[in-house]
Amino acid sequence: MDREKLTAEMSGYSISELEMICETQGEYYTDEEMDLITVILEQKRQEEKTAESKGLLRETIYCVIALLFNVVGLILGIYLLLSHDPNKKKMGKHVMIAAFISVLLGVFLLMGGFRF
């Protein structure tokens, strides 16, 4: 098979599909083609890790903002909760929890905090 065609075809598959191809269909490809498939698979895994780490960084920043500025955090949390993306909804829940903790801490400190 042509290298460009194989690259284009394999790039369209998901990570799980590429893993399945490597496990079950290895005998249908040459060693060179299998090496290319494994390279594409590793690239996709690396891209997924990078995207995941960016998402965690973004979530951390949003939660810190919610802790420092509870009104902004509440607005941001509501916005994220109204999203159709499940990852954003999850992030919105975490931001709302951080904003709620910020409100509770503010009320606690307003009432005088700890008294000895």
Z-matrix of the N, CA and C atoms (Angstrom, degrees):
N
C 1 1.451
C 2 1.524 1 108.51
N 3 1.323 2 116.84 1 147.17
C 4 1.453 3 123.23 2 179.75
C 5 1.539 4 109.60 3 -66.25
N 6 1.317 5 116.11 4 137.46
C 7 1.473 6 121.35 5 -175.77
C 8 1.531 7 111.71 6 -60.76
N 9 1.334 8 117.79 7 -42.49
C 10 1.467 9 120.78 8 -179.62
C 11 1.530 10 111.04 9 -66.09
N 12 1.326 11 116.25 10 -40.92
C 13 1.465 12 119.92 11 179.09
C 14 1.523 13 110.80 12 -64.88
N 15 1.327 14 116.11 13 -42.54
C 16 1.462 15 120.28 14 179.49
C 17 1.527 16 110.39 15 -64.66
N 18 1.324 17 116.82 16 -43.14
C 19 1.464 18 120.58 17 178.55
C 20 1.520 19 110.67 18 -61.48
N 21 1.314 20 117.20 19 -45.55
C 22 1.467 21 120.88 20 179.36
C 23 1.522 22 111.25 21 -63.30
N 24 1.310 23 116.56 22 -42.66
C 25 1.473 24 120.21 23 -179.34
C 26 1.517 25 111.22 24 -66.33
N 27 1.326 26 117.28 25 -47.57
C 28 1.459 27 121.10 26 -176.61
C 29 1.530 28 112.07 27 -70.67
N 30 1.310 29 117.78 28 -27.48
C 31 1.462 30 120.40 29 177.91
C 32 1.525 31 111.66 30 -67.84
N 33 1.309 32 116.82 31 -23.16
C 34 1.461 33 120.95 32 178.95
C 35 1.515 34 114.01 33 -78.93
N 36 1.333 35 117.87 34 -11.53
C 37 1.464 36 121.40 35 -178.91
C 38 1.526 37 111.01 36 -88.14
N 39 1.311 38 115.28 37 154.75
C 40 1.467 39 120.62 38 176.08
C 41 1.528 40 109.46 39 -80.63
N 42 1.325 41 115.57 40 172.86
C 43 1.465 42 120.72 41 -179.80
C 44 1.523 43 110.63 42 -61.96
N 45 1.317 44 116.85 43 -45.25
C 46 1.471 45 119.36 44 -178.68
C 47 1.527 46 111.37 45 -64.93
N 48 1.325 47 116.95 46 -36.34
C 49 1.464 48 119.75 47 178.26
C 50 1.527 49 110.95 48 -67.68
N 51 1.329 50 117.00 49 -39.71
C 52 1.462 51 120.09 50 177.85
C 53 1.527 52 111.45 51 -66.74
N 54 1.333 53 116.43 52 -38.02
C 55 1.465 54 119.25 53 176.39
C 56 1.526 55 110.63 54 -63.00
N 57 1.331 56 116.41 55 -40.03
C 58 1.460 57 120.65 56 179.23
C 59 1.528 58 110.60 57 -65.29
N 60 1.319 59 116.64 58 -39.99
C 61 1.468 60 120.47 59 177.65
C 62 1.526 61 110.02 60 -61.82
N 63 1.340 62 116.83 61 -44.75
C 64 1.471 63 120.35 62 -179.90
C 65 1.524 64 111.38 63 -63.46
N 66 1.319 65 117.57 64 -37.09
C 67 1.466 66 121.14 65 -176.94
C 68 1.529 67 112.71 66 -76.94
N 69 1.328 68 116.75 67 -40.59
C 70 1.468 69 119.04 68 -169.35
C 71 1.519 70 115.30 69 -107.68
N 72 1.320 71 117.95 70 -22.69
C 73 1.459 72 119.29 71 -172.99
C 74 1.521 73 113.21 72 -118.23
N 75 1.316 74 117.03 73 22.97
C 76 1.458 75 120.79 74 -178.02
C 77 1.512 76 114.27 75 -61.23
N 78 1.328 77 117.31 76 -31.44
C 79 1.462 78 120.06 77 -177.53
C 80 1.530 79 113.06 78 -73.29
N 81 1.329 80 116.70 79 -14.38
C 82 1.465 81 119.79 80 -179.51
C 83 1.534 82 112.65 81 -86.99
N 84 1.312 83 116.86 82 -8.22
C 85 1.454 84 121.42 83 -178.15
C 86 1.522 85 110.19 84 -118.14
N 87 1.315 86 115.51 85 152.68
C 88 1.466 87 120.09 86 175.83
C 89 1.524 88 108.54 87 -75.31
N 90 1.320 89 115.88 88 169.61
C 91 1.463 90 120.04 89 179.17
C 92 1.522 91 111.43 90 -62.12
N 93 1.318 92 116.25 91 -39.13
C 94 1.467 93 120.73 92 178.86
C 95 1.529 94 110.52 93 -64.23
N 96 1.317 95 116.78 94 -42.55
C 97 1.464 96 120.60 95 179.10
C 98 1.529 97 111.16 96 -66.19
N 99 1.323 98 116.93 97 -39.20
C 100 1.467 99 119.90 98 177.89
C 101 1.522 100 110.99 99 -66.14
N 102 1.327 101 116.30 100 -37.23
C 103 1.469 102 118.96 101 176.21
C 104 1.524 103 110.63 102 -62.48
N 105 1.319 104 116.50 103 -41.48
C 106 1.466 105 121.13 104 178.08
C 107 1.534 106 110.64 105 -63.68
N 108 1.316 107 116.53 106 -41.83
C 109 1.466 108 120.58 107 179.62
C 110 1.530 109 110.28 108 -63.88
N 111 1.323 110 117.65 109 -42.02
C 112 1.461 111 119.63 110 179.57
C 113 1.527 112 111.72 111 -68.21
N 114 1.323 113 117.43 112 -33.10
C 115 1.469 114 120.37 113 175.83
C 116 1.526 115 109.75 114 -65.13
N 117 1.311 116 117.15 115 -44.72
C 118 1.471 117 121.01 116 178.46
C 119 1.525 118 110.09 117 -62.80
N 120 1.325 119 117.28 118 -40.37
C 121 1.456 120 122.12 119 178.41
C 122 1.528 121 110.86 120 -61.49
N 123 1.315 122 117.32 121 -45.21
C 124 1.467 123 120.70 122 179.49
C 125 1.525 124 111.65 123 -65.97
N 126 1.344 125 117.24 124 -36.61
C 127 1.460 126 120.61 125 176.66
C 128 1.523 127 110.51 126 -62.42
N 129 1.322 128 116.45 127 -43.76
C 130 1.464 129 120.89 128 179.45
C 131 1.528 130 111.22 129 -64.33
N 132 1.326 131 116.82 130 -40.18
C 133 1.465 132 119.98 131 177.25
C 134 1.516 133 111.05 132 -63.35
N 135 1.323 134 116.97 133 -41.58
C 136 1.467 135 121.21 134 179.06
C 137 1.528 136 110.78 135 -64.80
N 138 1.324 137 116.92 136 -41.90
C 139 1.466 138 120.50 137 177.82
C 140 1.525 139 110.95 138 -61.96
N 141 1.321 140 116.90 139 -39.43
C 142 1.460 141 121.04 140 179.29
C 143 1.530 142 111.11 141 -65.74
N 144 1.336 143 117.24 142 -41.29
C 145 1.458 144 120.83 143 178.06
C 146 1.517 145 110.98 144 -64.11
N 147 1.319 146 116.86 145 -41.23
C 148 1.457 147 121.13 146 179.37
C 149 1.523 148 110.88 147 -63.81
N 150 1.321 149 116.93 148 -44.48
C 151 1.456 150 120.84 149 178.89
C 152 1.524 151 110.94 150 -64.05
N 153 1.314 152 116.77 151 -38.58
C 154 1.465 153 121.12 152 179.83
C 155 1.521 154 110.78 153 -66.66
N 156 1.321 155 117.70 154 -41.82
C 157 1.465 156 120.20 155 -179.61
C 158 1.526 157 111.05 156 -68.28
N 159 1.327 158 117.11 157 -35.30
C 160 1.466 159 119.78 158 176.01
C 161 1.522 160 110.63 159 -65.28
N 162 1.330 161 116.69 160 -38.67
C 163 1.459 162 120.91 161 178.42
C 164 1.519 163 111.76 162 -64.97
N 165 1.345 164 117.15 163 -40.16
C 166 1.458 165 120.65 164 178.13
C 167 1.523 166 111.64 165 -67.14
N 168 1.317 167 117.21 166 -38.69
C 169 1.460 168 120.69 167 177.02
C 170 1.524 169 110.42 168 -63.87
N 171 1.322 170 116.92 169 -44.73
C 172 1.461 171 121.65 170 179.19
C 173 1.539 172 109.76 171 -61.03
N 174 1.335 173 117.14 172 -43.92
C 175 1.461 174 120.74 173 179.91
C 176 1.530 175 111.31 174 -63.07
N 177 1.319 176 117.00 175 -40.49
C 178 1.454 177 121.14 176 178.46
C 179 1.522 178 110.89 177 -62.85
N 180 1.319 179 116.85 178 -44.09
C 181 1.467 180 120.72 179 179.53
C 182 1.519 181 110.30 180 -63.63
N 183 1.327 182 117.87 181 -43.67
C 184 1.462 183 121.08 182 178.50
C 185 1.527 184 111.35 183 -61.42
N 186 1.323 185 117.81 184 -40.32
C 187 1.462 186 121.12 185 179.69
C 188 1.524 187 111.57 186 -67.65
N 189 1.324 188 117.38 187 -38.84
C 190 1.464 189 120.51 188 176.94
C 191 1.521 190 109.74 189 -64.46
N 192 1.316 191 117.19 190 -42.28
C 193 1.466 192 120.94 191 176.80
C 194 1.527 193 109.77 192 -60.67
N 195 1.336 194 117.35 193 -41.66
C 196 1.463 195 121.16 194 179.81
C 197 1.527 196 111.08 195 -65.40
N 198 1.325 197 117.57 196 -35.41
C 199 1.462 198 120.27 197 178.18
C 200 1.523 199 111.92 198 -70.18
N 201 1.312 200 116.64 199 -37.90
C 202 1.465 201 120.24 200 -178.07
C 203 1.525 202 112.71 201 -81.08
N 204 1.316 203 116.61 202 -37.93
C 205 1.466 204 121.75 203 -177.51
C 206 1.526 205 107.99 204 -129.06
N 207 1.331 206 115.97 205 90.77
C 208 1.463 207 119.25 206 -170.62
C 209 1.528 208 113.83 207 -64.33
N 210 1.317 209 118.91 208 -33.57
C 211 1.467 210 120.26 209 179.55
C 212 1.529 211 110.27 210 -67.80
N 213 1.310 212 115.98 211 -44.03
C 214 1.468 213 120.25 212 177.09
C 215 1.534 214 109.59 213 -62.89
N 216 1.328 215 116.23 214 -40.35
C 217 1.460 216 120.33 215 178.36
C 218 1.516 217 112.44 216 -62.83
N 219 1.333 218 116.76 217 -40.82
C 220 1.463 219 120.05 218 177.79
C 221 1.524 220 111.42 219 -63.56
N 222 1.315 221 115.97 220 -43.76
C 223 1.470 222 120.02 221 178.86
C 224 1.526 223 110.54 222 -63.60
N 225 1.324 224 116.30 223 -45.07
C 226 1.457 225 120.99 224 179.39
C 227 1.527 226 110.95 225 -63.79
N 228 1.319 227 116.81 226 -41.32
C 229 1.464 228 121.00 227 178.96
C 230 1.519 229 111.98 228 -63.54
N 231 1.331 230 116.87 229 -42.95
C 232 1.464 231 120.61 230 178.47
C 233 1.527 232 110.10 231 -63.62
N 234 1.322 233 116.07 232 -42.87
C 235 1.462 234 120.01 233 178.61
C 236 1.530 235 111.02 234 -58.98
N 237 1.322 236 116.23 235 -45.01
C 238 1.467 237 119.98 236 -179.37
C 239 1.525 238 111.62 237 -68.91
N 240 1.325 239 117.32 238 -36.28
C 241 1.462 240 120.32 239 179.04
C 242 1.531 241 112.32 240 -65.68
N 243 1.318 242 116.77 241 -29.40
C 244 1.466 243 121.03 242 -179.07
C 245 1.523 244 112.65 243 -80.93
N 246 1.327 245 116.97 244 -4.71
C 247 1.460 246 121.34 245 179.27
C 248 1.531 247 110.25 246 -71.33
N 249 1.309 248 116.12 247 156.71
C 250 1.465 249 121.63 248 177.45
C 251 1.526 250 112.24 249 -89.75
N 252 1.319 251 116.73 250 -10.69
C 253 1.465 252 121.98 251 179.89
C 254 1.535 253 109.42 252 -80.90
N 255 1.340 254 118.59 253 123.75
C 256 1.472 255 120.22 254 -178.61
C 257 1.528 256 113.77 255 -61.19
N 258 1.328 257 117.18 256 -32.44
C 259 1.468 258 119.76 257 178.25
C 260 1.520 259 111.17 258 -67.19
N 261 1.336 260 116.70 259 -39.09
C 262 1.463 261 120.05 260 177.98
C 263 1.523 262 110.97 261 -69.32
N 264 1.330 263 116.99 262 -35.81
C 265 1.464 264 119.83 263 177.04
C 266 1.529 265 110.54 264 -63.04
N 267 1.321 266 116.15 265 -42.94
C 268 1.456 267 120.48 266 177.93
C 269 1.529 268 110.14 267 -62.49
N 270 1.325 269 116.16 268 -43.15
C 271 1.452 270 120.93 269 178.30
C 272 1.527 271 110.04 270 -63.19
N 273 1.333 272 116.61 271 -39.32
C 274 1.462 273 120.95 272 178.59
C 275 1.516 274 111.96 273 -62.25
N 276 1.329 275 117.59 274 -39.31
C 277 1.474 276 120.97 275 177.18
C 278 1.526 277 110.34 276 -61.66
N 279 1.318 278 116.50 277 -43.94
C 280 1.458 279 120.25 278 -179.67
C 281 1.529 280 111.03 279 -65.28
N 282 1.318 281 116.87 280 -39.74
C 283 1.466 282 120.52 281 179.10
C 284 1.528 283 110.02 282 -67.03
N 285 1.328 284 117.30 283 -39.67
C 286 1.466 285 120.62 284 177.88
C 287 1.533 286 110.73 285 -63.79
N 288 1.316 287 117.66 286 -39.94
C 289 1.466 288 121.00 287 177.35
C 290 1.524 289 110.04 288 -62.99
N 291 1.329 290 116.94 289 -43.88
C 292 1.465 291 120.67 290 178.67
C 293 1.529 292 110.76 291 -62.68
N 294 1.328 293 117.64 292 -41.14
C 295 1.462 294 121.05 293 178.74
C 296 1.526 295 110.36 294 -66.14
N 297 1.332 296 117.75 295 -39.47
C 298 1.459 297 121.64 296 178.62
C 299 1.529 298 110.62 297 -64.55
N 300 1.325 299 116.94 298 -41.79
C 301 1.467 300 120.82 299 176.35
C 302 1.523 301 110.04 300 -61.99
N 303 1.325 302 116.85 301 -39.58
C 304 1.458 303 121.43 302 178.17
C 305 1.530 304 110.90 303 -62.18
N 306 1.330 305 116.59 304 -41.84
C 307 1.466 306 120.67 305 178.05
C 308 1.530 307 109.68 306 -64.18
N 309 1.327 308 117.10 307 -45.26
C 310 1.467 309 120.33 308 179.34
C 311 1.530 310 111.62 309 -61.42
N 312 1.323 311 116.80 310 -42.65
C 313 1.469 312 119.92 311 177.69
C 314 1.523 313 111.35 312 -64.10
N 315 1.326 314 116.91 313 -39.77
C 316 1.459 315 120.74 314 177.96
C 317 1.518 316 111.89 315 -62.67
N 318 1.321 317 116.57 316 -43.84
C 319 1.466 318 120.85 317 178.41
C 320 1.527 319 109.95 318 -65.19
N 321 1.306 320 116.84 319 -42.70
C 322 1.464 321 121.49 320 179.37
C 323 1.528 322 110.48 321 -60.26
N 324 1.321 323 116.82 322 -45.65
C 325 1.462 324 120.27 323 179.55
C 326 1.526 325 111.73 324 -69.86
N 327 1.313 326 117.33 325 -33.14
C 328 1.460 327 121.18 326 177.85
C 329 1.523 328 111.43 327 -66.88
N 330 1.316 329 116.60 328 -32.53
C 331 1.466 330 121.72 329 179.55
C 332 1.524 331 111.59 330 -80.00
N 333 1.290 332 119.03 331 -2.85
C 334 1.460 333 121.49 332 175.39
C 335 1.510 334 113.76 333 116.71
N 336 1.310 335 118.30 334 -8.47
C 337 1.461 336 120.39 335 178.34
C 338 1.509 337 111.60 336 67.44
N 339 1.321 338 116.35 337 -146.19
C 340 1.462 339 121.50 338 177.87
C 341 1.518 340 109.81 339 -80.70
N 342 1.303 341 115.35 340 137.62
C 343 1.468 342 119.62 341 175.49
C 344 1.508 343 107.99 342 -122.77
N 345 1.313 344 115.03 343 131.65
C 346 1.462 345 120.85 344 179.18
C 347 1.495 346 110.44 345 -112.38
